[in-house]
């Protein structure tokens, strides 16, 4: 099934996600304190939430069971996979002392 995508909305979503990641990096590194952080923090999360709300309105048209299954595949599978991979790397990669 081919979906019609709006290129500029994809670009805005990418930019919002990138700014969220950059904003989190600024929190982790004290040496990165600058005025750029204040600018990013002034709008990056509201923009991201606005876009999420805009795109989630289409989910109201889908039956709840179908939506639940889709979201489980979309969200839970990657979270569980990354968690298992992280635990394996930490335990068997020598990052955790025994």
ZALUM-350738 format. One record per residue (C-alpha): x, y, z; residue in one letter. Coordinates in steps of 0.25 Angstrom, whole numbers, plus 5000, padded with zeros to 4 digits. Layout:
XYZa...
***
This chain:
500050005000x500650134995x500450255004x500550395000x501550475008x501750615009x503150645008x503250775016x502550715028x503550595028x504650705028x503950775040x503850645047x505350615045x505750755049x504950735062x505450605065x506950655062x506750775072x506150685083x507450595081x508350715081x507650775093x507850645101x509350655097x509450795103x508850735116x509950625117x511150715114x511350835123x512450885114x511350915103x510651025111x510351135101x509251225096x508951115086x508351025097x507351135101x506951155087x506751005084x506050985098x505051105095x504351025084x504850885081x503950805090x502650885087x502950875072x503150725074x501850705082x501050795072x501450695061x501150575069x499750625072x499550665057x499950525052x499250455063x497850515059x497850405048x497950295058x496450335063x495950275050x496550135052x495850035061x496550025075x496949875073x497649905060x498350035066x498849955078x499449845070x500149945061x500650035072x501149905080x501949865067x502450015065x502850045079x502949915088x503749835078x504849935077x504949965092x505049825096x506049795085x506949915089x506749875104x507149735101x508349775093x508849875103x508749775115x509549675106x510549775103x510749825117x510749685123x511549605113x512349725108x512949745121x512349885125x511749825138x512649775149x512249635154x
***
